[in-house]
Amino acid sequence: MRKTFLLLFFSISLSQESTEYIDDSSIKEGQRIDISTKNYRYIGYFSQLRRSIELAWRYPMEAAQRGQEGKVLVGFVIHKNGSISGLRVLASSGFNILDRSVINAIQIAAPFSPLPKSFDKDKLPISGSFNYILGYFGSPY
């Protein structure tokens, strides 16, 4: 008998078009910052942001029982006061239940901490990918 374990992989990245090392002055209107940025200016705030989302994010049991896996890319805007807007799925996992789970986790985690004054921004567009992976261990018999 195989036993299933659930793995939530919170990669939160923008694939090839990562904005990890962008020069802050080069951020243009509409450009999103990867939530896993390694840019020293953002790393502390984004670490806290990721942790807040991780605490609310779950693998839906119904999806796990059906063997549904996938990657969801989401985008949203964080405003100066920590509130969010424009939360949406940019690329679906192919399973509505997984997509909704990510959206729900971000809604539960929000509002976030206000943007630091050092960011000198009224709002910050964010994107990130959330991976749902099922793993198996044990004998298939």
Disulfide bonds with the S-S distance in Angstrom:
none
